[in-house]
Structures are given as structure tokens and as C-alpha cells.
Amino acid sequence: MTVARPVLAATPCYAESCDGKSPFDATITSGCGSFVPYLQAGSEDRAIITLRYSKTCRAAYLEMVFEPLPNTPQALGMFYTPQYSSRAKVRNDVVSASSTVSASRLVSWDYSIKGCYYWSPVGSLTDLDPDGKNIYDTAGFCTPWS
């Protein structure tokens, strides 16, 4: 006797094949289902960062809701590293001073992931630190590693 198994709907990407894709692409939003909040970090007067993930696609992204700071560069930094890797990769996005929401690209949920929000009154947002330390006149905060 053969038992029929349900066919799973095809997903637009899965784990590492999602890396770098937009979480708002129509094929991602329809194929991956909802991206639910996993963890948050924030500062009541600056920003809230939420790490969101899709169980269906095993992918995650960072969403940041923030207060724009006039004449002050701001960035959303996503640090991620594959298991057993000794060096974190970083994806930094300088956010628009006129927007109040920003999001990173997708990465595999199998990675360790950390999100950071930075601002710099002197205008430099380079060499950001995944430990959230203030470097080169840059201030900010981070989520824990997931």
C-alpha cells in the first residue's frame, strides 16, 4: 500500500540561497510567508531593531524603526557568520535621514546573526564593531547574537 504525502509548496529560496535577497520582493513575501519577530533591541529615543525570520524559508532580516537625526549619518549593520566560522561578515546600510524604517537584505537563519544601529556626528560610519563598542566617534547599540 502506498501512502500519498502532501506536496510542499515551492519556496523562492531556502537558507543560504536567500542570502542578499530583498525581504520585500513579491516572490519572497508570497513564498516565504510571514517573517515573525525573533528578538529586539532598542533605545527609547533613537531606534528599535527587530530580527525577523521565516520558518518556511529559513531566512532572516533586520528591520529598524528609528527617529531620523538631521545632519547625522545613521546605519543599520547586520553581522552574520556561518557556524564554526571565526570571522563575522558584515552588511552595512546607511539609512536615509528622511525615512523612519529601514531593513537589511536576507541571510540564512542557519547563521549567527546580530543587528546594530549606529550614528555618528562626525560623519564616518566605517569599521563598525559587532560588539557594539564606540569607535571612531561612532555610537550605537546592538541586539544579542541569535
C-alpha positions as CSV (number, residue, x, y, z in Angstrom):
1,M,0.0,0.0,0.0
2,T,1.3,3.4,-0.9
3,V,0.6,6.4,1.2
4,A,0.3,9.8,-0.5
5,R,2.3,12.6,1.1
6,P,1.3,16.3,0.7
7,V,3.5,18.2,-1.7
8,L,5.1,21.2,-0.1
9,A,4.7,24.5,-2.0
10,A,7.9,25.6,-3.7
11,T,9.8,28.3,-1.8
12,P,11.6,31.1,-3.7
13,C,14.7,30.4,-1.7
14,Y,15.9,28.4,1.3
15,A,18.6,29.2,3.9
16,E,21.8,30.2,2.1
17,S,20.1,30.6,-1.3
18,C,18.1,33.5,0.3
19,D,21.3,35.5,1.1
20,G,21.2,39.0,-0.3
21,K,17.6,38.9,-1.5
22,S,15.1,41.6,-0.5
23,P,12.6,40.6,2.1
24,F,10.0,42.8,0.3
25,D,10.4,41.2,-3.1
26,A,6.9,39.9,-4.2
27,T,8.2,36.3,-4.7
28,I,9.8,36.3,-1.2
29,T,6.7,37.7,0.5
30,S,4.3,35.3,-1.2
31,G,6.6,32.2,-0.9
32,C,8.2,32.6,2.5
33,G,5.1,33.5,4.4
34,S,5.3,36.0,7.3
35,F,8.6,36.9,8.9
36,V,7.9,36.8,12.6
37,P,9.8,38.8,15.2
38,Y,12.6,36.8,17.0
39,L,14.4,39.3,19.1
40,Q,14.6,43.1,19.6
41,A,17.0,45.7,20.9
42,G,16.3,49.4,21.2
43,S,16.7,52.8,22.7
44,E,13.6,54.6,23.6
45,D,14.8,57.9,22.0
46,R,16.7,56.5,18.9
47,A,15.6,53.2,17.3
48,I,14.2,49.7,17.7
49,I,15.8,46.8,15.8
50,T,13.9,43.6,15.3
51,L,15.4,40.4,13.9
52,R,12.6,38.7,11.9
53,Y,12.7,35.2,10.5
54,S,10.7,32.9,8.2
55,K,10.5,29.3,9.3
56,T,9.4,28.3,5.7
57,C,12.5,29.8,4.0
58,R,14.9,29.5,7.0
59,A,15.9,33.1,6.3
60,A,16.1,36.3,8.4
61,Y,16.4,40.0,8.1
62,L,16.7,43.1,10.4
63,E,14.1,45.7,10.5
64,M,14.8,49.1,12.1
65,V,12.3,51.8,13.1
66,F,14.2,54.9,14.0
67,E,14.0,58.7,14.6
68,P,15.8,60.5,11.7
69,L,18.7,62.6,13.0
70,P,19.3,65.7,10.9
71,N,22.8,66.1,9.6
72,T,23.9,62.9,11.3
73,P,24.7,59.7,9.3
74,Q,22.9,56.7,10.6
75,A,23.4,53.0,9.7
76,L,21.9,49.6,10.2
77,G,24.6,47.0,10.5
78,M,23.9,43.2,10.1
79,F,26.7,41.0,11.3
80,Y,26.4,37.3,10.5
81,T,28.7,34.3,10.5
82,P,28.2,30.7,9.4
83,Q,28.5,28.0,12.0
84,Y,32.1,27.3,13.1
85,S,33.5,30.4,11.3
86,S,35.9,32.6,13.2
87,R,35.1,35.8,11.3
88,A,31.8,37.6,11.1
89,K,30.7,39.1,7.8
90,V,29.1,42.5,7.8
91,R,26.4,44.1,5.7
92,N,26.0,47.8,6.5
93,D,23.3,50.0,5.1
94,V,23.5,53.8,5.6
95,V,19.9,54.8,6.2
96,S,18.1,57.8,4.8
97,A,17.7,60.8,7.0
98,S,14.2,61.3,5.7
99,S,12.9,57.8,6.3
100,T,11.8,56.2,9.6
101,V,12.0,52.5,8.6
102,S,14.9,50.5,7.2
103,A,15.5,46.8,6.5
104,S,18.5,44.7,5.7
105,R,18.8,42.0,3.0
106,L,18.1,38.4,3.8
107,V,20.6,36.0,5.3
108,S,20.3,32.3,6.2
109,W,18.7,31.5,9.5
110,D,21.4,28.9,10.0
111,Y,23.9,31.7,10.6
112,S,24.6,33.5,13.9
113,I,23.1,37.0,13.4
114,K,23.4,40.3,15.2
115,G,22.0,43.7,14.3
116,C,23.4,47.1,15.2
117,Y,22.2,50.7,14.9
118,Y,24.9,53.4,14.6
119,W,25.0,57.1,14.4
120,S,28.0,59.4,14.0
121,P,28.0,63.2,14.5
122,V,31.4,63.4,12.6
123,G,30.0,61.6,9.5
124,S,32.1,58.4,9.4
125,L,30.3,55.0,9.5
126,T,33.2,52.7,8.6
127,D,34.8,49.9,10.5
128,L,31.7,49.2,12.6
129,D,32.2,46.9,15.5
130,P,29.9,43.8,16.1
131,D,30.5,44.1,19.8
132,G,28.7,47.5,19.9
133,K,31.7,49.4,21.2
134,N,32.0,53.1,20.4
135,I,34.8,53.5,17.8
136,Y,35.9,56.5,15.8
137,D,33.3,58.8,17.3
138,T,30.5,56.4,16.4
139,A,27.8,55.5,18.9
140,G,25.2,52.8,18.8
141,F,23.7,49.6,20.2
142,C,23.2,46.0,19.1
143,T,20.9,43.0,19.5
144,P,22.4,39.9,21.1
145,W,23.8,37.3,18.7
146,S,21.0,34.9,17.7
